[in-house]
Amino acid sequence: MIKYKMRSDLLVSEDNIKYRSYGIDVFEENKLIRTVKDISLNKKSVDELVDKCNDLKVSILHIEDVIQDFVQLCF
């Protein structure tokens, strides 16, 4: 079974400015199988995305499309 969890990363911009960004870790049977970093600076939005992915049981085959759609809707 696939499970999505939000991740938090402290990153550094090209201008050498530190910032907190949120992404998604993908687990299968408690084993980390994929990491997608730097999806958004908005923790609540990524947390909601993770909840929806888990509720809808999004296939790992479609997670890239789901994230792309999410990012496009946010901007």
PDB file of N, CA, C and O in Angstrom, chain B, residues numbered from 101:
ATOM      1  N   MET B 101       0.835  -1.183   0.000  1.00  0.00           N
ATOM      2  CA  MET B 101       0.000   0.000   0.000  1.00  0.00           C
ATOM      3  C   MET B 101       0.885   1.254   0.000  1.00  0.00           C
ATOM      4  O   MET B 101       1.869   1.332   0.735  1.00  0.00           O
ATOM      5  N   ILE B 102       0.526   2.206  -0.815  1.00  0.00           N
ATOM      6  CA  ILE B 102       1.263   3.462  -0.927  1.00  0.00           C
ATOM      7  C   ILE B 102       0.745   4.441   0.128  1.00  0.00           C
ATOM      8  O   ILE B 102      -0.462   4.566   0.337  1.00  0.00           O
ATOM      9  N   LYS B 103       1.667   5.125   0.781  1.00  0.00           N
ATOM     10  CA  LYS B 103       1.329   6.142   1.791  1.00  0.00           C
ATOM     11  C   LYS B 103       2.168   7.384   1.517  1.00  0.00           C
ATOM     12  O   LYS B 103       3.377   7.295   1.303  1.00  0.00           O
ATOM     13  N   TYR B 104       1.520   8.529   1.528  1.00  0.00           N
ATOM     14  CA  TYR B 104       2.193   9.803   1.289  1.00  0.00           C
ATOM     15  C   TYR B 104       2.337  10.550   2.610  1.00  0.00           C
ATOM     16  O   TYR B 104       1.419  10.564   3.430  1.00  0.00           O
ATOM     17  N   LYS B 105       3.495  11.169   2.807  1.00  0.00           N
ATOM     18  CA  LYS B 105       3.742  11.974   4.004  1.00  0.00           C
ATOM     19  C   LYS B 105       4.421  13.275   3.595  1.00  0.00           C
ATOM     20  O   LYS B 105       5.254  13.304   2.690  1.00  0.00           O
ATOM     21  N   MET B 106       4.042  14.358   4.288  1.00  0.00           N
ATOM     22  CA  MET B 106       4.666  15.643   3.996  1.00  0.00           C
ATOM     23  C   MET B 106       6.083  15.658   4.561  1.00  0.00           C
ATOM     24  O   MET B 106       6.357  15.087   5.616  1.00  0.00           O
ATOM     25  N   ARG B 107       6.975  16.325   3.834  1.00  0.00           N
ATOM     26  CA  ARG B 107       8.353  16.501   4.293  1.00  0.00           C
ATOM     27  C   ARG B 107       8.642  18.000   4.344  1.00  0.00           C
ATOM     28  O   ARG B 107       7.996  18.795   3.662  1.00  0.00           O
ATOM     29  N   SER B 108       9.606  18.361   5.151  1.00  0.00           N
ATOM     30  CA  SER B 108      10.015  19.753   5.303  1.00  0.00           C
ATOM     31  C   SER B 108      11.522  19.819   5.081  1.00  0.00           C
ATOM     32  O   SER B 108      12.280  19.022   5.634  1.00  0.00           O
ATOM     33  N   ASP B 109      11.942  20.779   4.263  1.00  0.00           N
ATOM     34  CA  ASP B 109      13.360  20.929   3.962  1.00  0.00           C
ATOM     35  C   ASP B 109      13.777  22.379   4.128  1.00  0.00           C
ATOM     36  O   ASP B 109      13.039  23.290   3.754  1.00  0.00           O
ATOM     37  N   LEU B 110      14.947  22.591   4.683  1.00  0.00           N
ATOM     38  CA  LEU B 110      15.554  23.921   4.733  1.00  0.00           C
ATOM     39  C   LEU B 110      16.489  24.007   3.541  1.00  0.00           C
ATOM     40  O   LEU B 110      17.479  23.280   3.465  1.00  0.00           O
ATOM     41  N   LEU B 111      16.173  24.894   2.612  1.00  0.00           N
ATOM     42  CA  LEU B 111      16.916  25.010   1.363  1.00  0.00           C
ATOM     43  C   LEU B 111      17.586  26.377   1.274  1.00  0.00           C
ATOM     44  O   LEU B 111      17.303  27.272   2.070  1.00  0.00           O
ATOM     45  N   VAL B 112      18.473  26.526   0.299  1.00  0.00           N
ATOM     46  CA  VAL B 112      19.175  27.789   0.089  1.00  0.00           C
ATOM     47  C   VAL B 112      18.957  28.215  -1.363  1.00  0.00           C
ATOM     48  O   VAL B 112      19.195  27.443  -2.291  1.00  0.00           O
ATOM     49  N   SER B 113      18.499  29.460  -1.543  1.00  0.00           N
ATOM     50  CA  SER B 113      18.234  29.976  -2.885  1.00  0.00           C
ATOM     51  C   SER B 113      19.536  30.327  -3.598  1.00  0.00           C
ATOM     52  O   SER B 113      20.614  30.290  -3.004  1.00  0.00           O
ATOM     53  N   GLU B 114      19.418  30.665  -4.867  1.00  0.00           N
ATOM     54  CA  GLU B 114      20.584  31.087  -5.649  1.00  0.00           C
ATOM     55  C   GLU B 114      21.217  32.346  -5.063  1.00  0.00           C
ATOM     56  O   GLU B 114      22.410  32.589  -5.241  1.00  0.00           O
ATOM     57  N   ASP B 115      20.408  33.149  -4.361  1.00  0.00           N
ATOM     58  CA  ASP B 115      20.888  34.376  -3.724  1.00  0.00           C
ATOM     59  C   ASP B 115      21.434  34.113  -2.322  1.00  0.00           C
ATOM     60  O   ASP B 115      21.702  35.044  -1.562  1.00  0.00           O
ATOM     61  N   ASN B 116      21.593  32.828  -1.991  1.00  0.00           N
ATOM     62  CA  ASN B 116      22.131  32.401  -0.695  1.00  0.00           C
ATOM     63  C   ASN B 116      21.198  32.746   0.471  1.00  0.00           C
ATOM     64  O   ASN B 116      21.655  33.032   1.578  1.00  0.00           O
ATOM     65  N   ILE B 117      19.895  32.716   0.211  1.00  0.00           N
ATOM     66  CA  ILE B 117      18.890  32.966   1.238  1.00  0.00           C
ATOM     67  C   ILE B 117      18.263  31.638   1.640  1.00  0.00           C
ATOM     68  O   ILE B 117      17.807  30.878   0.785  1.00  0.00           O
ATOM     69  N   LYS B 118      18.240  31.357   2.938  1.00  0.00           N
ATOM     70  CA  LYS B 118      17.639  30.119   3.436  1.00  0.00           C
ATOM     71  C   LYS B 118      16.121  30.259   3.465  1.00  0.00           C
ATOM     72  O   LYS B 118      15.582  31.317   3.792  1.00  0.00           O
ATOM     73  N   TYR B 119      15.442  29.159   3.112  1.00  0.00           N
ATOM     74  CA  TYR B 119      13.979  29.151   3.178  1.00  0.00           C
ATOM     75  C   TYR B 119      13.486  27.740   3.456  1.00  0.00           C
ATOM     76  O   TYR B 119      14.161  26.757   3.151  1.00  0.00           O
ATOM     77  N   ARG B 120      12.296  27.660   4.039  1.00  0.00           N
ATOM     78  CA  ARG B 120      11.652  26.393   4.355  1.00  0.00           C
ATOM     79  C   ARG B 120      10.696  26.045   3.234  1.00  0.00           C
ATOM     80  O   ARG B 120       9.871  26.867   2.835  1.00  0.00           O
ATOM     81  N   SER B 121      10.803  24.826   2.724  1.00  0.00           N
ATOM     82  CA  SER B 121       9.932  24.367   1.660  1.00  0.00           C
ATOM     83  C   SER B 121       9.377  22.996   2.021  1.00  0.00           C
ATOM     84  O   SER B 121       9.971  22.257   2.806  1.00  0.00           O
ATOM     85  N   TYR B 122       8.240  22.673   1.441  1.00  0.00           N
ATOM     86  CA  TYR B 122       7.560  21.420   1.765  1.00  0.00           C
ATOM     87  C   TYR B 122       7.418  20.548   0.522  1.00  0.00           C
ATOM     88  O   TYR B 122       7.240  21.038  -0.594  1.00  0.00           O
ATOM     89  N   GLY B 123       7.503  19.263   0.748  1.00  0.00           N
ATOM     90  CA  GLY B 123       7.410  18.289  -0.321  1.00  0.00           C
ATOM     91  C   GLY B 123       6.703  17.047   0.167  1.00  0.00           C
ATOM     92  O   GLY B 123       6.003  17.069   1.180  1.00  0.00           O
ATOM     93  N   ILE B 124       6.893  15.966  -0.561  1.00  0.00           N
ATOM     94  CA  ILE B 124       6.200  14.711  -0.255  1.00  0.00           C
ATOM     95  C   ILE B 124       7.190  13.548  -0.294  1.00  0.00           C
ATOM     96  O   ILE B 124       8.003  13.428  -1.210  1.00  0.00           O
ATOM     97  N   ASP B 125       7.097  12.702   0.722  1.00  0.00           N
ATOM     98  CA  ASP B 125       7.784  11.412   0.720  1.00  0.00           C
ATOM     99  C   ASP B 125       6.746  10.344   0.415  1.00  0.00           C
ATOM    100  O   ASP B 125       5.619  10.406   0.905  1.00  0.00           O
ATOM    101  N   VAL B 126       7.131   9.366  -0.395  1.00  0.00           N
ATOM    102  CA  VAL B 126       6.230   8.285  -0.775  1.00  0.00           C
ATOM    103  C   VAL B 126       6.769   6.994  -0.175  1.00  0.00           C
ATOM    104  O   VAL B 126       7.933   6.642  -0.362  1.00  0.00           O
ATOM    105  N   PHE B 127       5.897   6.294   0.552  1.00  0.00           N
ATOM    106  CA  PHE B 127       6.271   5.046   1.214  1.00  0.00           C
ATOM    107  C   PHE B 127       5.438   3.897   0.664  1.00  0.00           C
ATOM    108  O   PHE B 127       4.257   4.047   0.351  1.00  0.00           O
ATOM    109  N   GLU B 128       6.083   2.766   0.561  1.00  0.00           N
ATOM    110  CA  GLU B 128       5.372   1.531   0.243  1.00  0.00           C
ATOM    111  C   GLU B 128       5.775   0.514   1.293  1.00  0.00           C
ATOM    112  O   GLU B 128       6.947   0.161   1.424  1.00  0.00           O
ATOM    113  N   GLU B 129       4.770   0.042   2.048  1.00  0.00           N
ATOM    114  CA  GLU B 129       5.012  -0.886   3.152  1.00  0.00           C
ATOM    115  C   GLU B 129       6.100  -0.360   4.088  1.00  0.00           C
ATOM    116  O   GLU B 129       7.032  -1.082   4.441  1.00  0.00           O
ATOM    117  N   ASN B 130       5.967   0.907   4.483  1.00  0.00           N
ATOM    118  CA  ASN B 130       6.874   1.598   5.406  1.00  0.00           C
ATOM    119  C   ASN B 130       8.298   1.785   4.886  1.00  0.00           C
ATOM    120  O   ASN B 130       9.199   2.102   5.663  1.00  0.00           O
ATOM    121  N   LYS B 131       8.512   1.594   3.597  1.00  0.00           N
ATOM    122  CA  LYS B 131       9.824   1.807   3.000  1.00  0.00           C
ATOM    123  C   LYS B 131       9.747   3.033   2.082  1.00  0.00           C
ATOM    124  O   LYS B 131       8.883   3.105   1.207  1.00  0.00           O
ATOM    125  N   LEU B 132      10.650   3.990   2.285  1.00  0.00           N
ATOM    126  CA  LEU B 132      10.683   5.183   1.450  1.00  0.00           C
ATOM    127  C   LEU B 132      11.085   4.797   0.032  1.00  0.00           C
ATOM    128  O   LEU B 132      12.148   4.216  -0.189  1.00  0.00           O
ATOM    129  N   ILE B 133      10.212   5.130  -0.934  1.00  0.00           N
ATOM    130  CA  ILE B 133      10.506   4.755  -2.314  1.00  0.00           C
ATOM    131  C   ILE B 133      10.644   5.965  -3.232  1.00  0.00           C
ATOM    132  O   ILE B 133      11.117   5.838  -4.362  1.00  0.00           O
ATOM    133  N   ARG B 134      10.232   7.142  -2.748  1.00  0.00           N
ATOM    134  CA  ARG B 134      10.305   8.331  -3.603  1.00  0.00           C
ATOM    135  C   ARG B 134      10.253   9.578  -2.754  1.00  0.00           C
ATOM    136  O   ARG B 134       9.558   9.612  -1.738  1.00  0.00           O
ATOM    137  N   THR B 135      10.973  10.595  -3.152  1.00  0.00           N
ATOM    138  CA  THR B 135      10.944  11.892  -2.486  1.00  0.00           C
ATOM    139  C   THR B 135      10.767  12.984  -3.531  1.00  0.00           C
ATOM    140  O   THR B 135      11.458  13.006  -4.549  1.00  0.00           O
ATOM    141  N   VAL B 136       9.839  13.879  -3.266  1.00  0.00           N
ATOM    142  CA  VAL B 136       9.635  15.040  -4.131  1.00  0.00           C
ATOM    143  C   VAL B 136       9.804  16.267  -3.239  1.00  0.00           C
ATOM    144  O   VAL B 136       8.964  16.538  -2.381  1.00  0.00           O
ATOM    145  N   LYS B 137      10.891  17.007  -3.443  1.00  0.00           N
ATOM    146  CA  LYS B 137      11.195  18.170  -2.624  1.00  0.00           C
ATOM    147  C   LYS B 137      10.688  19.451  -3.270  1.00  0.00           C
ATOM    148  O   LYS B 137      10.412  19.507  -4.468  1.00  0.00           O
ATOM    149  N   ASP B 138      10.577  20.479  -2.431  1.00  0.00           N
ATOM    150  CA  ASP B 138      10.361  21.859  -2.880  1.00  0.00           C
ATOM    151  C   ASP B 138       9.120  22.023  -3.752  1.00  0.00           C
ATOM    152  O   ASP B 138       9.185  22.616  -4.828  1.00  0.00           O
ATOM    153  N   ILE B 139       7.999  21.498  -3.286  1.00  0.00           N
ATOM    154  CA  ILE B 139       6.747  21.653  -4.019  1.00  0.00           C
ATOM    155  C   ILE B 139       6.150  23.035  -3.757  1.00  0.00           C
ATOM    156  O   ILE B 139       5.677  23.703  -4.676  1.00  0.00           O
ATOM    157  N   SER B 140       6.180  23.455  -2.484  1.00  0.00           N
ATOM    158  CA  SER B 140       5.566  24.725  -2.120  1.00  0.00           C
ATOM    159  C   SER B 140       6.134  25.239  -0.806  1.00  0.00           C
ATOM    160  O   SER B 140       6.662  24.475   0.002  1.00  0.00           O
ATOM    161  N   LEU B 141       6.016  26.548  -0.606  1.00  0.00           N
ATOM    162  CA  LEU B 141       6.389  27.163   0.666  1.00  0.00           C
ATOM    163  C   LEU B 141       5.214  27.146   1.642  1.00  0.00           C
ATOM    164  O   LEU B 141       5.373  27.466   2.820  1.00  0.00           O
ATOM    165  N   ASN B 142       4.045  26.774   1.148  1.00  0.00           N
ATOM    166  CA  ASN B 142       2.823  26.774   1.942  1.00  0.00           C
ATOM    167  C   ASN B 142       2.592  25.397   2.576  1.00  0.00           C
ATOM    168  O   ASN B 142       2.148  24.456   1.918  1.00  0.00           O
ATOM    169  N   LYS B 143       2.903  25.309   3.856  1.00  0.00           N
ATOM    170  CA  LYS B 143       2.793  24.034   4.581  1.00  0.00           C
ATOM    171  C   LYS B 143       1.371  23.481   4.556  1.00  0.00           C
ATOM    172  O   LYS B 143       1.172  22.289   4.321  1.00  0.00           O
ATOM    173  N   LYS B 144       0.389  24.337   4.796  1.00  0.00           N
ATOM    174  CA  LYS B 144      -1.001  23.886   4.845  1.00  0.00           C
ATOM    175  C   LYS B 144      -1.444  23.290   3.506  1.00  0.00           C
ATOM    176  O   LYS B 144      -2.119  22.261   3.479  1.00  0.00           O
ATOM    177  N   SER B 145      -1.072  23.925   2.411  1.00  0.00           N
ATOM    178  CA  SER B 145      -1.462  23.431   1.086  1.00  0.00           C
ATOM    179  C   SER B 145      -0.873  22.061   0.796  1.00  0.00           C
ATOM    180  O   SER B 145      -1.563  21.180   0.284  1.00  0.00           O
ATOM    181  N   VAL B 146       0.402  21.879   1.124  1.00  0.00           N
ATOM    182  CA  VAL B 146       1.038  20.578   0.871  1.00  0.00           C
ATOM    183  C   VAL B 146       0.444  19.517   1.796  1.00  0.00           C
ATOM    184  O   VAL B 146       0.257  18.372   1.385  1.00  0.00           O
ATOM    185  N   ASP B 147       0.147  19.887   3.036  1.00  0.00           N
ATOM    186  CA  ASP B 147      -0.481  18.951   3.971  1.00  0.00           C
ATOM    187  C   ASP B 147      -1.840  18.501   3.439  1.00  0.00           C
ATOM    188  O   ASP B 147      -2.183  17.322   3.522  1.00  0.00           O
ATOM    189  N   GLU B 148      -2.610  19.437   2.897  1.00  0.00           N
ATOM    190  CA  GLU B 148      -3.909  19.092   2.300  1.00  0.00           C
ATOM    191  C   GLU B 148      -3.734  18.198   1.068  1.00  0.00           C
ATOM    192  O   GLU B 148      -4.511  17.266   0.861  1.00  0.00           O
ATOM    193  N   LEU B 149      -2.719  18.483   0.258  1.00  0.00           N
ATOM    194  CA  LEU B 149      -2.434  17.648  -0.913  1.00  0.00           C
ATOM    195  C   LEU B 149      -2.105  16.221  -0.488  1.00  0.00           C
ATOM    196  O   LEU B 149      -2.602  15.262  -1.078  1.00  0.00           O
ATOM    197  N   VAL B 150      -1.273  16.083   0.531  1.00  0.00           N
ATOM    198  CA  VAL B 150      -0.899  14.760   1.042  1.00  0.00           C
ATOM    199  C   VAL B 150      -2.143  14.020   1.533  1.00  0.00           C
ATOM    200  O   VAL B 150      -2.328  12.843   1.223  1.00  0.00           O
ATOM    201  N   ASP B 151      -2.992  14.703   2.294  1.00  0.00           N
ATOM    202  CA  ASP B 151      -4.223  14.078   2.791  1.00  0.00           C
ATOM    203  C   ASP B 151      -5.097  13.591   1.641  1.00  0.00           C
ATOM    204  O   ASP B 151      -5.640  12.488   1.694  1.00  0.00           O
ATOM    205  N   LYS B 152      -5.236  14.420   0.592  1.00  0.00           N
ATOM    206  CA  LYS B 152      -6.063  14.020  -0.556  1.00  0.00           C
ATOM    207  C   LYS B 152      -5.459  12.826  -1.289  1.00  0.00           C
ATOM    208  O   LYS B 152      -6.178  11.916  -1.702  1.00  0.00           O
ATOM    209  N   CYS B 153      -4.139  12.831  -1.449  1.00  0.00           N
ATOM    210  CA  CYS B 153      -3.471  11.703  -2.117  1.00  0.00           C
ATOM    211  C   CYS B 153      -3.711  10.408  -1.343  1.00  0.00           C
ATOM    212  O   CYS B 153      -3.968   9.360  -1.935  1.00  0.00           O
ATOM    213  N   ASN B 154      -3.625  10.489  -0.025  1.00  0.00           N
ATOM    214  CA  ASN B 154      -3.874   9.303   0.797  1.00  0.00           C
ATOM    215  C   ASN B 154      -5.336   8.882   0.766  1.00  0.00           C
ATOM    216  O   ASN B 154      -5.638   7.695   0.641  1.00  0.00           O
ATOM    217  N   ASP B 155      -6.251   9.853   0.879  1.00  0.00           N
ATOM    218  CA  ASP B 155      -7.687   9.545   0.865  1.00  0.00           C
ATOM    219  C   ASP B 155      -8.117   8.920  -0.457  1.00  0.00           C
ATOM    220  O   ASP B 155      -8.917   7.984  -0.483  1.00  0.00           O
ATOM    221  N   LEU B 156      -7.572   9.454  -1.563  1.00  0.00           N
ATOM    222  CA  LEU B 156      -7.952   8.970  -2.891  1.00  0.00           C
ATOM    223  C   LEU B 156      -7.105   7.791  -3.361  1.00  0.00           C
ATOM    224  O   LEU B 156      -7.324   7.243  -4.441  1.00  0.00           O
ATOM    225  N   LYS B 157      -6.124   7.409  -2.522  1.00  0.00           N
ATOM    226  CA  LYS B 157      -5.231   6.291  -2.851  1.00  0.00           C
ATOM    227  C   LYS B 157      -4.590   6.481  -4.231  1.00  0.00           C
ATOM    228  O   LYS B 157      -4.635   5.602  -5.090  1.00  0.00           O
ATOM    229  N   VAL B 158      -3.990   7.670  -4.407  1.00  0.00           N
ATOM    230  CA  VAL B 158      -3.348   8.013  -5.680  1.00  0.00           C
ATOM    231  C   VAL B 158      -2.197   7.035  -5.954  1.00  0.00           C
ATOM    232  O   VAL B 158      -1.355   6.788  -5.091  1.00  0.00           O
ATOM    233  N   SER B 159      -2.182   6.497  -7.148  1.00  0.00           N
ATOM    234  CA  SER B 159      -1.126   5.578  -7.565  1.00  0.00           C
ATOM    235  C   SER B 159       0.193   6.332  -7.718  1.00  0.00           C
ATOM    236  O   SER B 159       0.210   7.495  -8.121  1.00  0.00           O
ATOM    237  N   ILE B 160       1.270   5.676  -7.399  1.00  0.00           N
ATOM    238  CA  ILE B 160       2.606   6.269  -7.585  1.00  0.00           C
ATOM    239  C   ILE B 160       2.822   6.629  -9.054  1.00  0.00           C
ATOM    240  O   ILE B 160       3.604   7.528  -9.364  1.00  0.00           O
ATOM    241  N   LEU B 161       2.146   5.945  -9.943  1.00  0.00           N
ATOM    242  CA  LEU B 161       2.278   6.230 -11.372  1.00  0.00           C
ATOM    243  C   LEU B 161       1.728   7.605 -11.734  1.00  0.00           C
ATOM    244  O   LEU B 161       2.092   8.166 -12.768  1.00  0.00           O
ATOM    245  N   HIS B 162       0.848   8.155 -10.883  1.00  0.00           N
ATOM    246  CA  HIS B 162       0.191   9.418 -11.199  1.00  0.00           C
ATOM    247  C   HIS B 162       0.631  10.580 -10.314  1.00  0.00           C
ATOM    248  O   HIS B 162       0.176  11.707 -10.509  1.00  0.00           O
ATOM    249  N   ILE B 163       1.499  10.328  -9.357  1.00  0.00           N
ATOM    250  CA  ILE B 163       1.843  11.383  -8.401  1.00  0.00           C
ATOM    251  C   ILE B 163       2.506  12.584  -9.075  1.00  0.00           C
ATOM    252  O   ILE B 163       2.259  13.721  -8.672  1.00  0.00           O
ATOM    253  N   GLU B 164       3.331  12.361 -10.077  1.00  0.00           N
ATOM    254  CA  GLU B 164       3.969  13.491 -10.776  1.00  0.00           C
ATOM    255  C   GLU B 164       2.924  14.398 -11.418  1.00  0.00           C
ATOM    256  O   GLU B 164       3.028  15.622 -11.334  1.00  0.00           O
ATOM    257  N   ASP B 165       1.921  13.803 -12.058  1.00  0.00           N
ATOM    258  CA  ASP B 165       0.854  14.589 -12.680  1.00  0.00           C
ATOM    259  C   ASP B 165       0.053  15.348 -11.625  1.00  0.00           C
ATOM    260  O   ASP B 165      -0.306  16.508 -11.831  1.00  0.00           O
ATOM    261  N   VAL B 166      -0.224  14.703 -10.512  1.00  0.00           N
ATOM    262  CA  VAL B 166      -0.971  15.341  -9.430  1.00  0.00           C
ATOM    263  C   VAL B 166      -0.193  16.542  -8.894  1.00  0.00           C
ATOM    264  O   VAL B 166      -0.771  17.604  -8.663  1.00  0.00           O
ATOM    265  N   ILE B 167       1.106  16.378  -8.696  1.00  0.00           N
ATOM    266  CA  ILE B 167       1.940  17.473  -8.185  1.00  0.00           C
ATOM    267  C   ILE B 167       2.023  18.606  -9.207  1.00  0.00           C
ATOM    268  O   ILE B 167       1.937  19.777  -8.838  1.00  0.00           O
ATOM    269  N   GLN B 168       2.188  18.271 -10.484  1.00  0.00           N
ATOM    270  CA  GLN B 168       2.220  19.296 -11.529  1.00  0.00           C
ATOM    271  C   GLN B 168       0.924  20.101 -11.554  1.00  0.00           C
ATOM    272  O   GLN B 168       0.951  21.328 -11.636  1.00  0.00           O
ATOM    273  N   ASP B 169      -0.202  19.410 -11.483  1.00  0.00           N
ATOM    274  CA  ASP B 169      -1.493  20.094 -11.452  1.00  0.00           C
ATOM    275  C   ASP B 169      -1.612  20.990 -10.223  1.00  0.00           C
ATOM    276  O   ASP B 169      -2.100  22.116 -10.316  1.00  0.00           O
ATOM    277  N   PHE B 170      -1.172  20.496  -9.091  1.00  0.00           N
ATOM    278  CA  PHE B 170      -1.206  21.274  -7.845  1.00  0.00           C
ATOM    279  C   PHE B 170      -0.398  22.556  -7.977  1.00  0.00           C
ATOM    280  O   PHE B 170      -0.871  23.635  -7.623  1.00  0.00           O
ATOM    281  N   VAL B 171       0.826  22.434  -8.488  1.00  0.00           N
ATOM    282  CA  VAL B 171       1.710  23.602  -8.631  1.00  0.00           C
ATOM    283  C   VAL B 171       1.095  24.604  -9.603  1.00  0.00           C
ATOM    284  O   VAL B 171       1.124  25.807  -9.342  1.00  0.00           O
ATOM    285  N   GLN B 172       0.539  24.133 -10.715  1.00  0.00           N
ATOM    286  CA  GLN B 172      -0.074  25.034 -11.700  1.00  0.00           C
ATOM    287  C   GLN B 172      -1.272  25.774 -11.105  1.00  0.00           C
ATOM    288  O   GLN B 172      -1.488  26.947 -11.410  1.00  0.00           O
ATOM    289  N   LEU B 173      -2.046  25.103 -10.265  1.00  0.00           N
ATOM    290  CA  LEU B 173      -3.207  25.738  -9.645  1.00  0.00           C
ATOM    291  C   LEU B 173      -2.808  26.777  -8.609  1.00  0.00           C
ATOM    292  O   LEU B 173      -3.542  27.738  -8.374  1.00  0.00           O
ATOM    293  N   CYS B 174      -1.659  26.590  -7.993  1.00  0.00           N
ATOM    294  CA  CYS B 174      -1.177  27.514  -6.956  1.00  0.00           C
ATOM    295  C   CYS B 174      -0.607  28.791  -7.538  1.00  0.00           C
ATOM    296  O   CYS B 174      -0.531  29.809  -6.849  1.00  0.00           O
ATOM    297  N   PHE B 175      -0.199  28.750  -8.817  1.00  0.00           N
ATOM    298  CA  PHE B 175       0.455  29.933  -9.401  1.00  0.00           C
ATOM    299  C   PHE B 175      -0.345  30.462 -10.517  1.00  0.00           C
ATOM    300  O   PHE B 175       0.038  31.454 -11.136  1.00  0.00           O
TER     301      PHE B 175
END
